[in-house]
Amino acid sequence: MMKRFLPLVFVTLALSSAAMAQSPEVVVVYNSGMPESKEVAEYYAKRRSVPPNQVVGLDLPRGEAMTRQEFIDKLQKPLRQHLERHKLFIYGLATNLFPNASPDDKPFRVITEARIRYAALCYGVPVKILRDTHFVEARTDKLPAELRRNEAAVDTQLACLLDWEGVFPWTGPMENPFYGATNFVLHPTNGLLLVTRLDGPSASIARGLVDKAMEAETNGLLGRVYVDSRGLTNGNYKAGDDWMRQAAAALRQAGYETVLDEKPETFSPGYPMSQIAFYLGWYDQQVSGPFTRPTVEFMPGAFAYHLYSFSAQSIRAPNSGWVAALLQKGATCTMGMVDEPYLQYTPDIYFCCAALGVFGYSFGEAAYASQTALSWQTTIIGDPLYRPRVRSEAELRADLQQRGSPRMEWIQLMAANRKLAAGAGIPVALDSLETDPLTRRSAVLTEKVGDLYWGQTRVPDAIDAYEAALKRGPSPMQRLRLLLSIAEKRAVYGPDEKALGWYETVLKEYPDYPEPLWLHQQILPLAKRLGRTNVVDRCEKEIRRLAAATNGTRKP
């Protein structure tokens, strides 16, 4: 059994649209005791043209955690009072009751008009509400023992507006009646404030979230998709993998170049993950794989999510967990858990990605439409107003063409991928790319041509295309992927001399490549076949040294 929620009252959708045309529908909240929190709020308000009466400083604890009473007295009530005083919320009379209310239940007010839909909590506003062991609520005895808890993430607790009238139970997760809802339903008059935060390991990272969001609104959320599922086909955790597989399918259908890995282990540190628009993965307790490297190639606007029960126990301490690491490496928006949520109460990551990358939702809308539960453990980091598909593709294409933007390569790639997804066949997609003058200048499009040749088993043509892509300005991680791909294919199809040369190029250009043992293991048989005794001696020595120093494995 989950907490009950008020029935939806769908009465003010027209007001929502009208307010949207007038000013940003967001209230910005900062910690008045932290100058850097105010700086983040002012920066965001300036970038999004937020009126001064929608920027609120509150006297809050300075740490990441607050007590339940601090949440009520220092955040929830003062914010509600500010919104009501400035007529950002207008309440009706206290005449409402729950269905089947008991004689002890008091009538309460509901919001009848609202000029805002979103709240942006700035760096310095606490992230989680601590468990109150002395707080006992009636009618919670039917909850499973593991759900009889009243700690929660600040974001998804504050989102439940009706608690401000004292009618909302705290214990356990609350079923989200907005799960899978259309974006216009997500409105305070229906009982929901879309609360996210501008936060992270530093105030500068928090400020940068709006910059990257607005850049993606201007230039598109473009790049590649990496989904690292576990390949589960049964058991209690299958639902998590289903969400990830469905997300991969939806984004691939939309035209994104998509990698879906279904092996049990997660991506290795040496995996050449380039130009990331979306990343989904699970279930490593510690930050792992490509995200342990100094630089990660997140595209502006990128959404990244690693499903782990305690991924957001701290989001401000550098290297403290997945959420902090993803933000530190450059993600624009993410979600995480402040405490154990249990899988069924984590976000439906398929719906979040589809809403954000396909259906045109804002980040705030996508995040809350994907929550299976509110008043629970999910914290949501990113600009709530961020809407990657705010511009139609036709408008975006025309603008990028007019500006001569190199990002046109991604638009063309997505168009080719949609043809493939629609069943047009490789020859049709190849023709569209081979006849496009942009392909002859684009590493992204030339690599795709190589992939399509490879799909037709045109091995020499594929390798030639990959080698041509190396000369057309690939990003560092794309270049690494091309080098490794060419070397592996040359090792199979020959000649050995070229395969060895490409592997040696990787060693030279990427001296910090995190899987040198695997790399030397690929070079050794080639050197032996070619009779390169000096290379054989060097490789055997390195393999002995590296094997003694590591017991890690590489994910192919």
C-alpha positions as CSV (number, residue, x, y, z in Angstrom):
1,M,0.0,0.0,0.0
2,M,1.2,3.5,-0.9
3,K,0.2,6.9,0.4
4,R,-3.0,8.3,-1.0
5,F,-3.1,11.5,-3.0
6,L,-5.8,14.0,-3.8
7,P,-7.9,13.3,-6.9
8,L,-6.7,15.3,-9.9
9,V,-8.6,18.5,-10.7
10,F,-8.0,19.4,-14.3
11,V,-9.2,22.9,-14.4
12,T,-6.5,25.4,-15.3
13,L,-4.7,24.2,-18.4
14,A,-5.5,27.4,-20.3
15,L,-4.1,29.5,-17.4
16,S,-0.9,27.5,-17.7
17,S,-0.5,28.3,-21.3
18,A,-1.3,32.0,-20.8
19,A,1.3,32.3,-17.9
20,M,3.9,30.6,-20.1
21,A,3.5,33.4,-22.6
22,Q,4.0,36.1,-20.0
23,S,7.0,35.1,-18.0
24,P,9.0,32.1,-17.0
25,E,6.8,29.9,-14.8
26,V,9.5,29.2,-12.2
27,V,10.3,30.3,-8.7
28,V,14.0,30.3,-7.8
29,V,14.9,29.4,-4.2
30,Y,18.3,29.9,-2.6
31,N,19.9,29.6,0.8
32,S,20.2,33.2,2.2
33,G,23.0,32.1,4.5
34,M,25.3,31.1,1.6
35,P,26.5,33.8,-0.8
36,E,27.3,31.2,-3.5
37,S,23.7,30.0,-3.3
38,K,22.5,33.5,-4.0
39,E,25.0,33.9,-6.8
40,V,23.6,30.8,-8.5
41,A,20.0,32.0,-8.1
42,E,20.8,35.5,-9.5
43,Y,22.7,34.0,-12.4
44,Y,19.9,31.6,-13.3
45,A,17.3,34.4,-12.9
46,K,19.3,36.6,-15.3
47,R,19.7,33.9,-17.9
48,R,16.0,32.9,-17.8
49,S,14.6,36.5,-17.2
50,V,12.9,35.5,-14.0
51,P,11.1,38.5,-12.2
52,P,12.5,39.5,-8.8
53,N,9.4,38.5,-7.0
54,Q,10.0,34.9,-8.2
55,V,13.4,34.7,-6.6
56,V,13.3,33.7,-2.9
57,G,16.0,33.6,-0.3
58,L,15.3,31.5,2.8
59,D,17.3,30.9,6.0
60,L,18.1,27.2,5.6
61,P,20.6,24.7,7.0
62,R,24.0,24.9,5.2
63,G,24.5,21.1,4.9
64,E,22.9,18.7,2.4
65,A,20.5,17.3,5.0
66,M,17.7,18.9,7.1
67,T,15.2,17.6,9.7
68,R,11.6,17.2,8.9
69,Q,10.7,20.2,11.1
70,E,13.4,22.3,9.4
71,F,11.9,21.4,6.1
72,I,8.4,22.4,7.2
73,D,9.3,25.6,9.1
74,K,12.2,26.9,7.0
75,L,11.4,25.8,3.5
76,Q,7.9,24.6,2.9
77,K,5.8,27.1,4.9
78,P,7.9,30.3,4.0
79,L,7.9,29.4,0.3
80,R,4.1,28.8,0.3
81,Q,3.6,32.1,2.1
82,H,5.8,33.9,-0.4
83,L,3.9,32.4,-3.4
84,E,0.6,33.3,-1.9
85,R,1.6,36.8,-0.9
86,H,2.9,37.6,-4.4
87,K,-0.2,35.9,-5.9
88,L,1.9,33.3,-7.7
89,F,-0.5,30.8,-6.1
90,I,-4.2,31.6,-5.4
91,Y,-6.0,29.3,-3.0
92,G,-9.7,28.5,-2.8
93,L,-11.7,28.1,0.4
94,A,-10.9,25.4,2.9
95,T,-13.8,23.2,1.9
96,N,-12.0,20.1,0.4
97,L,-12.0,16.7,1.9
98,F,-10.5,13.4,0.8
99,P,-13.0,10.8,-0.6
100,N,-14.2,8.7,2.3
101,A,-12.7,11.2,4.8
102,S,-13.0,10.3,8.5
103,P,-14.7,12.6,11.0
104,D,-11.2,13.6,12.2
105,D,-10.1,14.8,8.8
106,K,-10.1,18.6,8.5
107,P,-11.1,20.4,5.3
108,F,-8.2,22.0,3.3
109,R,-7.6,24.5,0.6
110,V,-6.4,23.7,-2.9
111,I,-4.7,26.0,-5.5
112,T,-7.2,27.4,-8.0
113,E,-4.8,29.6,-10.0
114,A,-1.0,29.5,-10.5
115,R,1.5,31.7,-12.3
116,I,4.3,29.2,-11.8
117,R,4.7,25.5,-12.5
118,Y,8.3,25.0,-11.6
119,A,10.7,25.5,-8.7
120,A,14.5,25.7,-9.1
121,L,16.3,25.0,-5.8
122,C,19.8,26.4,-6.0
123,Y,23.1,25.2,-4.7
124,G,23.0,25.4,-0.9
125,V,19.4,24.3,-0.5
126,P,19.4,21.0,1.4
127,V,19.0,17.8,-0.7
128,K,17.4,15.3,1.8
129,I,15.1,15.2,4.8
130,L,16.4,13.1,7.6
131,R,14.4,10.2,9.2
132,D,12.4,11.3,12.2
133,T,12.4,8.3,14.5
134,H,9.9,10.0,16.9
135,F,7.3,10.8,14.3
136,V,4.4,8.3,14.3
137,E,1.5,8.5,11.8
138,A,-1.8,6.7,12.0
139,R,-2.8,4.2,9.3
140,T,0.7,3.3,8.2
141,D,0.7,-0.2,9.8
142,K,-0.4,-1.8,6.5
143,L,2.8,-0.6,4.7
144,P,5.5,-3.2,4.3
145,A,8.1,-2.9,7.1
146,E,10.8,-1.6,4.7
147,L,8.6,1.3,3.6
148,R,7.7,2.5,7.1
149,R,10.2,5.3,6.7
150,N,9.8,9.1,6.6
151,E,13.1,10.3,5.2
152,A,12.8,11.7,1.7
153,A,14.4,13.8,-1.0
154,V,13.6,17.5,-0.6
155,D,12.7,17.8,-4.3
156,T,10.0,15.2,-4.6
157,Q,8.7,16.0,-1.1
158,L,8.3,19.7,-1.9
159,A,6.6,18.8,-5.1
160,C,3.6,17.6,-3.1
161,L,2.0,21.0,-2.6
162,L,-1.1,19.8,-0.7
163,D,1.1,18.9,2.3
164,W,1.3,22.6,2.9
165,E,-2.3,22.4,4.2
166,G,-1.3,19.7,6.6
167,V,-3.2,16.8,5.0
168,F,-0.4,14.8,3.5
169,P,1.1,11.7,5.2
170,W,4.9,11.5,5.3
171,T,5.6,7.8,5.8
172,G,6.5,5.6,2.8
173,P,6.4,6.4,-0.9
174,M,3.3,8.0,-2.5
175,E,1.9,6.7,-5.7
176,N,2.4,9.3,-8.4
177,P,-0.9,10.0,-10.1
178,F,1.0,12.0,-12.8
179,Y,3.2,9.0,-13.8
180,G,3.0,8.9,-17.6
181,A,0.9,12.1,-17.8
182,T,0.8,14.6,-20.6
183,N,2.9,17.7,-19.8
184,F,0.0,20.1,-19.5
185,V,-1.5,18.1,-16.6
186,L,1.6,18.6,-14.6
187,H,0.4,21.8,-12.8
188,P,0.0,23.1,-9.3
189,T,-3.8,23.3,-9.7
190,N,-3.7,19.6,-10.0
191,G,-1.5,19.2,-7.0
192,L,2.1,19.1,-8.3
193,L,4.9,21.6,-8.3
194,L,7.8,20.6,-10.7
195,V,10.8,20.9,-8.3
196,T,14.3,20.4,-9.6
197,R,17.6,21.8,-8.5
198,L,20.7,23.6,-9.8
199,D,23.3,21.9,-7.8
200,G,26.4,19.8,-7.8
201,P,29.9,19.5,-6.5
202,S,30.5,23.3,-6.8
203,A,28.5,26.5,-7.4
204,S,30.2,26.9,-10.8
205,I,28.9,23.5,-11.9
206,A,25.4,24.5,-10.7
207,R,25.5,27.8,-12.6
208,G,26.7,25.9,-15.7
209,L,23.6,23.7,-15.9
210,V,21.5,26.5,-17.3
211,D,24.2,27.5,-19.8
212,K,24.4,24.0,-21.2
213,A,20.6,23.7,-21.2
214,M,20.2,26.9,-23.2
215,E,22.9,26.0,-25.6
216,A,21.0,22.7,-26.4
217,E,17.8,24.6,-26.8
218,T,19.5,26.8,-29.4
219,N,21.5,24.1,-31.2
220,G,19.6,20.9,-30.4
221,L,20.3,18.0,-28.1
222,L,22.6,16.1,-30.5
223,G,25.0,13.3,-30.1
224,R,25.1,9.6,-29.3
225,V,23.2,7.4,-26.9
226,Y,24.8,4.8,-24.6
227,V,22.6,2.4,-22.7
228,D,24.4,-0.1,-20.5
229,S,21.7,-2.6,-19.4
230,R,22.4,-5.9,-17.7
231,G,20.7,-8.3,-20.2
232,L,18.2,-9.5,-17.6
233,T,15.2,-11.5,-19.0
234,N,13.6,-12.5,-15.7
235,G,13.7,-11.9,-12.0
236,N,12.9,-9.0,-9.7
237,Y,15.2,-6.6,-11.5
238,K,14.0,-7.2,-15.1
239,A,11.8,-4.1,-14.9
240,G,14.9,-1.9,-14.7
241,D,16.4,-3.5,-17.8
242,D,13.1,-3.2,-19.6
243,W,13.0,0.5,-19.0
244,M,16.5,0.8,-20.4
245,R,15.9,-1.3,-23.5
246,Q,12.7,0.6,-24.2
247,A,14.6,3.9,-23.8
248,A,17.2,2.7,-26.3
249,A,14.5,1.7,-28.8
250,A,12.7,5.0,-28.5
251,L,15.8,7.1,-28.9
252,R,17.0,4.9,-31.8
253,Q,13.6,5.4,-33.5
254,A,14.0,9.1,-33.1
255,G,17.3,9.0,-35.0
256,Y,19.9,9.0,-32.3
257,E,23.0,6.8,-32.9
258,T,22.4,4.3,-30.2
259,V,24.6,1.7,-28.4
260,L,22.6,-0.9,-26.3
261,D,24.9,-3.2,-24.4
262,E,23.2,-6.1,-22.7
263,K,26.2,-7.8,-21.1
264,P,26.1,-8.2,-17.3
265,E,29.3,-6.1,-16.7
266,T,29.3,-2.4,-17.2
267,F,31.3,-0.5,-19.8
268,S,35.1,-0.7,-19.2
269,P,37.3,2.3,-18.5
270,G,38.7,1.9,-22.0
271,Y,35.4,2.0,-23.8
272,P,35.6,4.9,-26.3
273,M,32.3,6.7,-25.3
274,S,32.2,9.8,-27.4
275,Q,29.8,12.8,-27.9
276,I,27.2,11.6,-25.3
277,A,23.7,13.0,-25.5
278,F,22.1,10.3,-23.3
279,Y,23.8,7.8,-20.9
280,L,21.9,5.2,-19.0
281,G,23.5,2.5,-16.9
282,W,23.4,0.4,-13.7
283,Y,24.3,-1.1,-11.1
284,D,27.8,-0.2,-10.0
285,Q,28.1,1.1,-6.4
286,Q,31.2,3.1,-7.3
287,V,31.7,5.4,-10.3
288,S,33.2,3.1,-12.9
289,G,34.1,2.7,-16.6
290,P,34.6,5.7,-18.9
291,F,33.4,8.0,-16.1
292,T,36.6,7.4,-14.1
293,R,38.6,9.1,-16.8
294,P,39.6,12.7,-16.5
295,T,37.5,13.9,-19.5
296,V,34.1,12.6,-20.5
297,E,32.6,13.9,-23.8
298,F,29.2,15.0,-22.7
299,M,27.3,17.1,-25.3
300,P,25.6,20.3,-24.2
301,G,22.2,19.3,-22.8
302,A,23.2,15.7,-22.1
303,F,21.0,13.6,-19.8
304,A,22.9,11.0,-17.8
305,Y,21.6,8.5,-15.2
306,H,23.1,5.6,-13.4
307,L,20.6,3.5,-11.4
308,Y,22.0,2.9,-8.0
309,S,20.2,3.1,-4.6
310,F,22.5,5.6,-3.0
311,S,23.7,7.5,-6.1
312,A,22.8,10.9,-4.5
313,Q,23.7,10.4,-0.8
314,S,25.9,13.3,-1.4
315,I,25.9,15.5,-4.5
316,R,28.3,18.3,-3.4
317,A,31.3,16.3,-2.3
318,P,33.5,15.7,-5.4
319,N,33.7,12.0,-6.4
320,S,31.1,11.2,-3.7
321,G,28.9,9.1,-6.0
322,W,27.3,8.8,-9.4
323,V,25.3,12.0,-9.4
324,A,28.2,14.2,-8.3
325,A,30.6,12.5,-10.8
326,L,28.2,12.8,-13.8
327,L,27.7,16.5,-13.0
328,Q,31.4,17.0,-12.5
329,K,32.1,15.4,-15.8
330,G,29.7,17.7,-17.7
331,A,26.2,16.2,-17.7
332,T,23.4,18.9,-18.0
333,C,20.7,17.0,-16.1
334,T,20.4,13.8,-14.0
335,M,18.5,12.1,-11.2
336,G,19.6,10.1,-8.2
337,M,18.6,8.5,-4.9
338,V,19.3,10.0,-1.5
339,D,18.5,6.6,0.2
340,E,17.2,3.1,-0.7
341,P,14.2,3.6,-2.9
342,Y,13.6,-0.1,-4.1
343,L,13.5,-0.5,-7.9
344,Q,9.8,-0.2,-8.4
345,Y,9.9,3.3,-6.9
346,T,12.8,4.6,-9.0
347,P,12.0,6.7,-12.2
348,D,10.7,5.0,-15.3
349,I,13.8,6.0,-17.2
350,Y,12.2,5.0,-20.6
351,F,9.5,7.5,-20.2
352,C,11.9,10.2,-19.0
353,C,14.2,9.8,-22.1
354,A,11.2,9.5,-24.5
355,A,9.6,12.6,-23.0
356,L,12.8,14.6,-23.1
357,G,14.3,13.4,-26.4
358,V,11.2,12.7,-28.4
359,F,7.9,14.1,-27.1
360,G,9.0,17.7,-26.4
361,Y,8.6,17.8,-22.6
362,S,10.7,20.1,-20.5
363,F,13.2,18.5,-18.1
364,G,10.9,19.3,-15.2
365,E,7.9,17.7,-16.9
366,A,9.9,14.7,-18.1
367,A,11.3,14.1,-14.7
368,Y,8.0,14.1,-12.9
369,A,6.0,12.3,-15.5
370,S,8.5,9.5,-15.1
371,Q,8.4,9.2,-11.3
372,T,6.5,6.2,-10.1
373,A,6.5,7.6,-6.6
374,L,6.6,11.0,-4.9
375,S,7.6,12.0,-1.4
376,W,10.3,9.4,-1.6
377,Q,14.0,9.2,-2.4
378,T,14.6,10.8,-5.9
379,T,16.4,14.1,-6.3
380,I,16.3,15.8,-9.7
381,I,19.2,18.0,-10.8
382,G,19.0,20.3,-13.8
383,D,17.2,23.4,-15.1
384,P,13.5,22.6,-14.9
385,L,12.7,24.8,-17.9
386,Y,15.2,23.0,-20.1
387,R,13.3,21.9,-23.2
388,P,15.6,20.2,-25.7
389,R,12.9,20.1,-28.5
390,V,11.7,23.6,-28.0
391,R,12.4,24.2,-31.7
392,S,11.0,22.0,-34.5
393,E,13.5,20.0,-36.4
394,A,12.7,22.1,-39.6
395,E,13.4,25.3,-37.7
396,L,16.6,23.9,-36.2
397,R,17.8,22.5,-39.5
398,A,17.3,25.9,-41.3
399,D,19.1,27.8,-38.5
400,L,22.1,25.5,-38.4
401,Q,22.4,25.6,-42.2
402,Q,22.1,29.3,-42.3
403,R,24.9,29.6,-39.7
404,G,27.0,27.0,-41.3
405,S,27.1,25.1,-38.0
406,P,29.2,21.9,-37.9
407,R,26.3,20.5,-35.8
408,M,24.4,19.9,-39.1
409,E,26.3,16.6,-39.3
410,W,24.1,15.3,-36.4
411,I,20.9,16.4,-38.1
412,Q,21.9,14.5,-41.2
413,L,22.9,11.5,-39.2
414,M,19.6,11.4,-37.4
415,A,17.7,11.7,-40.7
416,A,19.7,8.7,-42.0
417,N,19.0,6.7,-38.9
418,R,15.3,7.4,-39.0
419,K,15.2,6.0,-42.5
420,L,16.9,2.8,-41.2
421,A,14.4,2.6,-38.3
422,A,11.5,3.0,-40.7
423,G,12.8,0.0,-42.7
424,A,14.2,1.9,-45.7
425,G,17.2,-0.4,-45.8
426,I,21.0,0.3,-45.8
427,P,21.2,1.2,-49.5
428,V,18.8,4.1,-49.1
429,A,20.6,5.4,-46.0
430,L,24.0,5.0,-47.7
431,D,22.8,6.9,-50.8
432,S,21.6,9.8,-48.7
433,L,24.9,10.1,-46.9
434,E,27.2,9.4,-49.9
435,T,25.5,12.1,-52.0
436,D,25.6,14.7,-49.2
437,P,28.6,17.1,-49.6
438,L,28.8,17.4,-45.8
439,T,29.8,13.8,-45.5
440,R,33.1,14.5,-47.1
441,R,33.9,16.9,-44.3
442,S,32.3,15.1,-41.4
443,A,34.0,12.4,-39.2
444,V,30.5,11.7,-37.7
445,L,28.9,11.0,-41.1
446,T,31.9,9.2,-42.6
447,E,32.0,6.8,-39.6
448,K,28.4,6.1,-40.2
449,V,29.1,5.3,-43.8
450,G,31.7,2.9,-42.6
451,D,29.2,1.2,-40.3
452,L,26.7,0.8,-43.1
453,Y,29.4,-0.7,-45.4
454,W,30.3,-3.0,-42.5
455,G,26.6,-4.0,-42.3
456,Q,26.8,-5.0,-45.9
457,T,30.0,-7.0,-45.3
458,R,31.9,-4.6,-47.6
459,V,35.0,-5.0,-45.4
460,P,37.5,-3.0,-47.5
461,D,35.1,-0.2,-48.0
462,A,34.2,0.0,-44.3
463,I,37.9,0.2,-43.3
464,D,38.6,2.8,-45.9
465,A,35.7,4.9,-44.6
466,Y,36.9,4.6,-41.0
467,E,40.4,5.6,-42.1
468,A,38.9,8.6,-44.0
469,A,36.9,9.6,-40.9
470,L,40.2,9.9,-38.9
471,K,41.2,12.8,-41.3
472,R,37.9,14.7,-40.8
473,G,38.2,16.1,-37.3
474,P,36.8,13.4,-35.0
475,S,36.6,14.2,-31.3
476,P,39.3,12.6,-29.1
477,M,37.0,9.7,-28.0
478,Q,35.6,9.2,-31.5
479,R,39.2,9.1,-32.8
480,L,40.1,6.4,-30.2
481,R,37.0,4.4,-31.3
482,L,38.0,4.6,-34.9
483,L,41.6,3.6,-34.2
484,L,40.6,0.6,-32.2
485,S,37.9,-0.4,-34.7
486,I,40.4,-0.2,-37.6
487,A,43.1,-2.1,-35.7
488,E,40.7,-4.9,-34.6
489,K,39.4,-5.3,-38.2
490,R,42.9,-5.2,-39.7
491,A,44.0,-7.9,-37.2
492,V,41.3,-10.2,-38.6
493,Y,41.3,-9.2,-42.3
494,G,44.9,-8.0,-42.7
495,P,47.4,-6.9,-43.4
496,D,49.1,-7.5,-40.0
497,E,51.5,-4.7,-40.7
498,K,48.7,-2.2,-40.7
499,A,46.9,-3.7,-37.7
500,L,50.1,-3.4,-35.7
501,G,50.6,0.2,-36.9
502,W,47.1,1.2,-35.7
503,Y,47.6,-0.4,-32.3
504,E,50.9,1.3,-31.9
505,T,49.2,4.6,-32.9
506,V,46.8,4.1,-30.0
507,L,49.7,3.6,-27.6
508,K,51.4,6.7,-28.9
509,E,48.4,9.1,-29.0
510,Y,46.7,7.8,-25.8
511,P,49.5,7.1,-23.4
512,D,47.0,7.2,-20.5
513,Y,44.7,4.6,-22.1
514,P,43.3,2.8,-19.0
515,E,43.5,-0.8,-20.4
516,P,47.1,-1.1,-21.5
517,L,47.2,-4.9,-20.6
518,W,44.4,-5.6,-23.2
519,L,46.2,-3.4,-25.7
520,H,49.5,-5.2,-25.4
521,Q,47.7,-8.6,-25.6
522,Q,46.3,-7.5,-29.0
523,I,49.7,-6.4,-30.2
524,L,51.7,-9.5,-29.2
525,P,50.3,-12.0,-31.7
526,L,50.7,-9.5,-34.5
527,A,54.3,-8.8,-33.6
528,K,55.0,-12.6,-33.4
529,R,53.5,-13.2,-36.8
530,L,55.6,-10.3,-38.3
531,G,58.7,-11.5,-36.5
532,R,59.2,-8.2,-34.7
533,T,61.3,-9.5,-31.8
534,N,61.8,-6.1,-30.3
535,V,58.1,-5.5,-30.1
536,V,57.5,-9.1,-28.8
537,D,60.0,-8.6,-26.1
538,R,58.5,-5.2,-25.1
539,C,55.0,-6.6,-25.1
540,E,55.8,-9.7,-23.1
541,K,57.6,-7.6,-20.5
542,E,54.7,-5.1,-20.2
543,I,52.1,-7.9,-20.1
544,R,53.9,-9.5,-17.1
545,R,54.2,-6.2,-15.3
546,L,50.6,-5.2,-15.9
547,A,49.1,-8.6,-15.2
548,A,50.9,-8.6,-11.8
549,A,49.5,-5.1,-11.1
550,T,45.8,-5.6,-12.0
551,N,43.1,-8.2,-11.7
552,G,40.6,-6.2,-13.6
553,T,38.8,-7.3,-16.8
554,R,37.9,-5.6,-20.0
555,K,34.4,-5.5,-21.3
556,P,34.5,-6.1,-25.1
